[in-house]
Amino acid sequence: MKPRVGQRRRPRSARAPWLIGPLAALAVAYIAVPFVALLQRAPWTNLGEAVRQPVVTDALRLSLVTAFAATGFSLLVGIPLAWVLARTRFPGRSATRALITLPMVLPPVVGGAALLFAFGRQGMLGGPVATATGFLLPFSVWGVVAANTFVAMPFLVVTVEAGLRAADARYEDAAATLGASRGMIFWRVTVPHAAPSIIAGAVLCWARALGEFGATVTFAGNLQGRTQTMPLAVFLALETDREAAIALSLVLIAVSLAVLLPLRDRWLGT
């Protein structure tokens, strides 16, 4: 039976070649086994008490707040940047795209060091700002947000740019012929058509910010209740309290799955 007009056509199920199935199963096992081992070592009898510890609640609250703040700022500046990269031509566009994606491949510690040299007390921009206003970005909540944004925003920009490139520009052309302004076209036509890519990019950005470690510890430090996020708390607890580290890891996994799984099903329609 042919699909109705406007109805998404589901891909046909196919039998995998003899080698593809075992390799796919090996990939699943490689990802699943570490989680199974973590669940096996979890202190289930004391898990409730471990999760209620101040180190866990403080780190979880800070991680969620800073991850959402970093995602919000990335949406504010990342969507316009993605549009510029996808729809305009200017000298140095390739170099700009390479620069934006550089934090995706750099070790996060290098990103944290770069942030420190730029926005630290004696940094290129942070020094004059601190002298004039007394405001210091490092070792503060805003420092955590800055580090998260630096490493996570490229995931949003790359995803949204790909969506804009794949979108049909004829709708924008039709709106322009009807007299719509460029701003109206962007907000009423471009953004709605790119919404799936924007949502996907925002979730990837949020997930990357939630799990950020290297840039955060280098630029913002590891101060409980102030800059200690969940990954930092897990790292510290592994050396002092193994049960707390496992509890922190389980909370982080649960929060990530609660956000990612429903959205993934919505994107893929499965």
LINJOSUL-V823575 format. One record per pair of residues at least 4 apart in sequence whose C-alpha atoms are under 8 Angstrom apart, sorted by the first residue. I is the first residue (numbers start at 0). J is the second residue. D is the distance in Angstrom with one decimal. If there is no record, write none. Layout:
i: [I & I]
j: [J & J]
d: [D & D]
//
This chain:
i: [2 & 2 & 2 & 15 & 15 & 16 & 17 & 18 & 19 & 20 & 21 & 22 & 23 & 24 & 25 & 26 & 27 & 28 & 29 & 30 & 31 & 32 & 33 & 34 & 35 & 36 & 37 & 37 & 38 & 40 & 41 & 41 & 41 & 41 & 42 & 42 & 42 & 42 & 43 & 45 & 46 & 46 & 47 & 48 & 49 & 49 & 49 & 49 & 50 & 50 & 50 & 50 & 50 & 50 & 51 & 51 & 52 & 53 & 54 & 54 & 54 & 54 & 55 & 55 & 55 & 55 & 55 & 56 & 57 & 57 & 57 & 57 & 57 & 58 & 58 & 58 & 58 & 58 & 58 & 58 & 59 & 59 & 59 & 59 & 60 & 61 & 61 & 61 & 61 & 61 & 61 & 61 & 62 & 62 & 62 & 62 & 63 & 63 & 64 & 65 & 65 & 65 & 65 & 65 & 65 & 65 & 66 & 66 & 66 & 66 & 66 & 66 & 66 & 67 & 67 & 68 & 68 & 69 & 69 & 69 & 69 & 69 & 69 & 69 & 69 & 69 & 70 & 70 & 70 & 70 & 70 & 70 & 70 & 70 & 71 & 72 & 72 & 72 & 73 & 73 & 73 & 73 & 73 & 73 & 73 & 74 & 74 & 74 & 75 & 76 & 77 & 77 & 77 & 77 & 77 & 78 & 78 & 78 & 78 & 78 & 79 & 80 & 80 & 81 & 81 & 81 & 81 & 81 & 81 & 82 & 82 & 82 & 82 & 82 & 83 & 83 & 84 & 84 & 84 & 84 & 85 & 85 & 85 & 85 & 86 & 86 & 88 & 91 & 92 & 93 & 94 & 95 & 96 & 97 & 98 & 99 & 100 & 100 & 100 & 100 & 101 & 102 & 102 & 102 & 102 & 102 & 102 & 103 & 103 & 103 & 103 & 105 & 105 & 106 & 106 & 107 & 107 & 107 & 107 & 107 & 108 & 108 & 108 & 108 & 109 & 109 & 110 & 110 & 110 & 110 & 110 & 111 & 111 & 111 & 111 & 111 & 111 & 111 & 111 & 112 & 112 & 112 & 112 & 113 & 114 & 114 & 114 & 114 & 115 & 115 & 115 & 115 & 115 & 116 & 116 & 116 & 117 & 117 & 117 & 117 & 118 & 118 & 118 & 118 & 118 & 118 & 118 & 119 & 119 & 119 & 119 & 119 & 119 & 119 & 120 & 120 & 120 & 120 & 120 & 121 & 121 & 122 & 123 & 124 & 125 & 125 & 125 & 126 & 127 & 128 & 128 & 128 & 128 & 129 & 129 & 129 & 135 & 136 & 136 & 137 & 137 & 137 & 137 & 137 & 137 & 138 & 138 & 138 & 138 & 138 & 138 & 138 & 139 & 139 & 139 & 139 & 140 & 140 & 140 & 140 & 141 & 142 & 142 & 142 & 142 & 143 & 143 & 143 & 143 & 143 & 144 & 145 & 146 & 146 & 146 & 146 & 146 & 147 & 147 & 147 & 147 & 147 & 147 & 147 & 148 & 148 & 149 & 150 & 150 & 150 & 150 & 151 & 151 & 151 & 151 & 151 & 151 & 152 & 152 & 153 & 153 & 154 & 154 & 154 & 154 & 155 & 155 & 155 & 155 & 155 & 155 & 155 & 156 & 156 & 157 & 157 & 158 & 158 & 158 & 158 & 158 & 159 & 159 & 159 & 159 & 159 & 160 & 161 & 161 & 162 & 162 & 162 & 162 & 162 & 163 & 163 & 166 & 166 & 168 & 169 & 170 & 170 & 171 & 171 & 171 & 171 & 172 & 173 & 174 & 174 & 174 & 174 & 175 & 175 & 175 & 175 & 179 & 179 & 180 & 181 & 182 & 183 & 183 & 184 & 184 & 185 & 185 & 186 & 186 & 187 & 188 & 189 & 190 & 193 & 194 & 195 & 195 & 196 & 197 & 198 & 199 & 199 & 200 & 201 & 202 & 202 & 203 & 204 & 205 & 206 & 206 & 207 & 209 & 210 & 210 & 211 & 211 & 212 & 212 & 212 & 213 & 214 & 214 & 215 & 215 & 216 & 216 & 216 & 219 & 220 & 220 & 221 & 221 & 221 & 221 & 221 & 222 & 222 & 223 & 227 & 227 & 228 & 229 & 229 & 229 & 229 & 230 & 231 & 232 & 232 & 232 & 233 & 233 & 233 & 233 & 233 & 233 & 234 & 234 & 235 & 235 & 236 & 236 & 236 & 236 & 237 & 237 & 237 & 240 & 241 & 242 & 243 & 244 & 245 & 246 & 247 & 248 & 249 & 250 & 251 & 252 & 253 & 254 & 255 & 256 & 257 & 258 & 259 & 260 & 261 & 262 & 263 & 264 & 264 & 265]
j: [6 & 7 & 8 & 19 & 20 & 20 & 21 & 22 & 23 & 24 & 25 & 26 & 27 & 28 & 29 & 30 & 31 & 32 & 33 & 34 & 35 & 36 & 37 & 38 & 39 & 40 & 41 & 245 & 249 & 245 & 46 & 242 & 245 & 246 & 46 & 242 & 245 & 246 & 47 & 49 & 50 & 246 & 51 & 52 & 55 & 242 & 243 & 246 & 55 & 56 & 243 & 246 & 247 & 250 & 55 & 56 & 56 & 57 & 58 & 223 & 224 & 232 & 59 & 229 & 232 & 243 & 247 & 60 & 61 & 223 & 224 & 227 & 228 & 62 & 223 & 224 & 227 & 228 & 229 & 232 & 63 & 228 & 229 & 251 & 64 & 65 & 224 & 225 & 226 & 227 & 228 & 229 & 66 & 209 & 228 & 229 & 67 & 209 & 68 & 69 & 140 & 143 & 144 & 147 & 208 & 209 & 70 & 144 & 147 & 205 & 206 & 208 & 209 & 71 & 205 & 72 & 144 & 73 & 144 & 145 & 147 & 148 & 151 & 152 & 205 & 208 & 74 & 148 & 151 & 152 & 201 & 204 & 205 & 208 & 75 & 76 & 77 & 148 & 77 & 78 & 148 & 151 & 152 & 155 & 204 & 78 & 155 & 201 & 79 & 80 & 81 & 152 & 153 & 155 & 156 & 82 & 155 & 156 & 159 & 197 & 83 & 84 & 156 & 85 & 156 & 157 & 159 & 160 & 163 & 86 & 87 & 159 & 160 & 163 & 87 & 88 & 88 & 92 & 96 & 160 & 160 & 161 & 163 & 164 & 163 & 164 & 92 & 95 & 96 & 97 & 98 & 99 & 100 & 101 & 102 & 153 & 104 & 153 & 154 & 157 & 105 & 106 & 107 & 110 & 149 & 150 & 153 & 150 & 151 & 153 & 154 & 109 & 110 & 110 & 213 & 111 & 150 & 212 & 213 & 214 & 112 & 213 & 214 & 217 & 113 & 214 & 114 & 146 & 149 & 150 & 214 & 115 & 146 & 213 & 214 & 215 & 216 & 217 & 218 & 116 & 214 & 217 & 218 & 117 & 118 & 119 & 146 & 218 & 119 & 122 & 137 & 217 & 218 & 121 & 122 & 123 & 122 & 123 & 124 & 125 & 122 & 123 & 124 & 125 & 126 & 136 & 137 & 123 & 124 & 125 & 126 & 135 & 136 & 137 & 125 & 126 & 129 & 135 & 137 & 125 & 126 & 126 & 127 & 128 & 129 & 135 & 136 & 130 & 131 & 132 & 133 & 134 & 135 & 133 & 134 & 135 & 139 & 141 & 142 & 141 & 142 & 143 & 218 & 219 & 220 & 142 & 143 & 218 & 219 & 220 & 222 & 226 & 143 & 219 & 225 & 226 & 144 & 219 & 225 & 226 & 145 & 146 & 215 & 218 & 219 & 147 & 215 & 218 & 219 & 226 & 148 & 149 & 150 & 214 & 215 & 218 & 219 & 151 & 207 & 208 & 209 & 211 & 214 & 215 & 152 & 208 & 153 & 207 & 208 & 211 & 214 & 155 & 203 & 204 & 205 & 207 & 208 & 156 & 204 & 157 & 204 & 158 & 200 & 203 & 204 & 159 & 197 & 199 & 200 & 201 & 203 & 204 & 160 & 200 & 161 & 200 & 162 & 196 & 197 & 199 & 200 & 163 & 193 & 196 & 197 & 200 & 164 & 165 & 196 & 166 & 193 & 195 & 196 & 197 & 189 & 193 & 192 & 193 & 172 & 173 & 174 & 188 & 175 & 184 & 188 & 189 & 176 & 177 & 178 & 179 & 184 & 188 & 179 & 180 & 181 & 184 & 183 & 184 & 184 & 185 & 186 & 187 & 188 & 188 & 189 & 189 & 190 & 190 & 191 & 191 & 192 & 193 & 194 & 197 & 198 & 199 & 266 & 200 & 201 & 202 & 203 & 266 & 204 & 205 & 206 & 259 & 207 & 208 & 209 & 210 & 255 & 211 & 229 & 229 & 230 & 215 & 230 & 216 & 230 & 231 & 217 & 218 & 219 & 219 & 220 & 220 & 221 & 231 & 226 & 226 & 227 & 225 & 226 & 227 & 228 & 231 & 226 & 227 & 227 & 231 & 232 & 232 & 233 & 247 & 248 & 251 & 234 & 235 & 236 & 244 & 247 & 237 & 243 & 244 & 245 & 247 & 248 & 238 & 244 & 239 & 244 & 240 & 241 & 243 & 244 & 241 & 243 & 244 & 244 & 245 & 246 & 247 & 248 & 249 & 250 & 251 & 252 & 253 & 254 & 255 & 256 & 257 & 258 & 259 & 260 & 261 & 262 & 263 & 264 & 265 & 266 & 267 & 268 & 269 & 269]
d: [6.1 & 7.6 & 6.5 & 5.9 & 6.0 & 6.9 & 7.5 & 6.4 & 6.1 & 6.2 & 6.1 & 6.3 & 6.3 & 6.1 & 6.1 & 6.5 & 6.0 & 5.7 & 7.5 & 7.4 & 6.2 & 6.1 & 6.2 & 6.2 & 6.1 & 6.4 & 6.2 & 7.0 & 8.0 & 7.6 & 7.6 & 7.0 & 6.0 & 7.0 & 5.5 & 6.3 & 7.8 & 7.7 & 7.9 & 6.2 & 6.1 & 6.4 & 6.4 & 6.7 & 7.8 & 7.4 & 5.9 & 6.3 & 5.9 & 7.2 & 7.6 & 6.0 & 7.1 & 7.8 & 6.6 & 6.4 & 6.4 & 5.7 & 6.0 & 6.8 & 7.6 & 7.2 & 6.0 & 7.5 & 7.6 & 7.9 & 6.2 & 6.1 & 6.2 & 7.2 & 5.3 & 8.0 & 8.0 & 6.0 & 7.3 & 6.7 & 5.8 & 4.6 & 4.9 & 6.7 & 6.2 & 6.7 & 5.8 & 7.9 & 6.2 & 6.0 & 7.4 & 7.6 & 7.4 & 7.4 & 5.9 & 8.0 & 5.9 & 5.9 & 5.0 & 6.1 & 6.1 & 6.9 & 6.1 & 6.0 & 7.5 & 6.6 & 5.2 & 7.5 & 7.8 & 7.9 & 6.1 & 7.1 & 6.9 & 5.6 & 7.7 & 5.1 & 5.3 & 6.1 & 6.5 & 6.3 & 6.5 & 6.0 & 5.3 & 7.1 & 6.0 & 4.8 & 7.8 & 7.9 & 7.5 & 7.0 & 6.1 & 7.0 & 7.9 & 7.4 & 6.3 & 6.1 & 5.5 & 7.7 & 6.3 & 6.4 & 7.9 & 7.4 & 5.0 & 7.7 & 6.5 & 8.0 & 5.2 & 7.2 & 7.9 & 5.7 & 7.6 & 7.1 & 7.6 & 6.4 & 6.0 & 6.7 & 8.0 & 6.7 & 5.4 & 6.2 & 7.9 & 6.6 & 6.8 & 7.8 & 6.2 & 6.2 & 7.0 & 6.0 & 5.2 & 7.1 & 6.0 & 4.6 & 7.9 & 5.8 & 7.7 & 7.9 & 6.4 & 6.9 & 5.3 & 8.0 & 7.5 & 6.9 & 7.3 & 6.8 & 5.5 & 7.6 & 6.3 & 5.7 & 7.9 & 7.6 & 6.8 & 6.1 & 6.2 & 6.2 & 6.1 & 6.2 & 6.3 & 6.1 & 8.0 & 5.9 & 7.4 & 5.4 & 7.9 & 7.6 & 6.2 & 7.7 & 7.4 & 6.8 & 7.0 & 5.4 & 7.1 & 6.5 & 7.8 & 6.7 & 7.5 & 6.7 & 7.0 & 6.8 & 7.7 & 6.3 & 7.2 & 7.4 & 4.7 & 4.8 & 6.2 & 4.6 & 4.9 & 6.3 & 6.2 & 7.2 & 6.2 & 7.9 & 7.6 & 7.5 & 5.6 & 6.2 & 6.7 & 6.8 & 3.8 & 6.6 & 7.7 & 5.1 & 5.0 & 6.3 & 7.4 & 6.4 & 6.7 & 6.2 & 5.7 & 7.2 & 7.5 & 6.6 & 4.5 & 6.5 & 7.2 & 7.8 & 5.7 & 7.2 & 4.5 & 6.5 & 4.5 & 4.8 & 5.6 & 6.2 & 5.0 & 6.5 & 5.4 & 3.8 & 7.1 & 6.6 & 7.3 & 7.9 & 7.8 & 5.0 & 6.6 & 7.1 & 6.8 & 5.9 & 5.6 & 4.9 & 6.5 & 6.5 & 7.8 & 6.4 & 4.5 & 5.0 & 7.5 & 6.4 & 5.9 & 7.1 & 7.5 & 6.2 & 6.1 & 5.8 & 7.0 & 6.7 & 7.9 & 4.3 & 5.0 & 5.8 & 7.7 & 6.1 & 5.0 & 7.6 & 4.8 & 7.9 & 5.6 & 4.9 & 7.8 & 5.9 & 7.6 & 6.6 & 3.8 & 5.4 & 8.0 & 6.7 & 6.6 & 6.0 & 6.6 & 6.1 & 6.5 & 7.6 & 6.2 & 5.7 & 6.1 & 6.2 & 7.7 & 6.7 & 5.2 & 6.1 & 5.7 & 7.6 & 5.6 & 6.4 & 6.0 & 6.1 & 6.6 & 5.6 & 5.4 & 6.9 & 7.7 & 5.9 & 7.8 & 4.8 & 7.8 & 6.4 & 7.6 & 7.0 & 5.4 & 7.0 & 7.8 & 7.6 & 7.3 & 7.8 & 7.7 & 7.2 & 7.8 & 4.8 & 7.3 & 5.5 & 5.5 & 6.4 & 5.9 & 6.0 & 7.8 & 6.2 & 6.2 & 6.3 & 5.6 & 6.1 & 7.3 & 7.8 & 4.0 & 5.7 & 6.8 & 5.6 & 5.9 & 7.2 & 6.2 & 7.8 & 6.4 & 6.1 & 7.3 & 7.2 & 5.2 & 6.1 & 7.2 & 5.1 & 5.5 & 6.2 & 6.2 & 6.3 & 7.8 & 6.1 & 6.0 & 8.0 & 5.3 & 8.0 & 7.9 & 6.1 & 7.0 & 7.1 & 6.4 & 6.0 & 6.2 & 7.1 & 6.2 & 6.2 & 6.4 & 7.0 & 6.3 & 6.4 & 6.6 & 5.6 & 6.6 & 7.9 & 5.1 & 6.9 & 7.5 & 7.3 & 6.0 & 6.2 & 6.1 & 6.2 & 6.3 & 5.6 & 7.6 & 5.1 & 6.3 & 4.8 & 6.1 & 5.4 & 7.4 & 6.5 & 6.3 & 6.1 & 5.9 & 6.1 & 6.0 & 6.1 & 7.0 & 5.9 & 5.9 & 6.2 & 6.2 & 7.7 & 6.0 & 6.0 & 6.0 & 7.3 & 6.1 & 6.1 & 6.0 & 6.4 & 7.0 & 6.1 & 7.9 & 7.7 & 6.1 & 6.7 & 7.0 & 6.1 & 5.9 & 6.3 & 6.2 & 5.9 & 7.9 & 5.2 & 6.5 & 4.4 & 5.8 & 7.2 & 6.2 & 6.3 & 7.3 & 8.0 & 5.5 & 4.7 & 7.8 & 6.6 & 5.0 & 5.1 & 4.9 & 5.7 & 6.2 & 6.1 & 6.1 & 6.8 & 8.0 & 7.1 & 6.3 & 6.2 & 5.9 & 7.4 & 7.5 & 6.1 & 7.7 & 4.7 & 7.6 & 6.0 & 6.6 & 7.3 & 7.3 & 6.9 & 7.9 & 4.9 & 6.1 & 6.1 & 4.9 & 5.1 & 7.9 & 5.4 & 6.4 & 6.3 & 6.2 & 6.1 & 6.1 & 6.2 & 6.3 & 6.2 & 6.1 & 6.1 & 6.2 & 6.2 & 6.1 & 6.0 & 6.5 & 6.0 & 5.5 & 7.1 & 6.7 & 5.9 & 6.4 & 6.3 & 6.2 & 6.2 & 5.5 & 5.3 & 7.3]
//
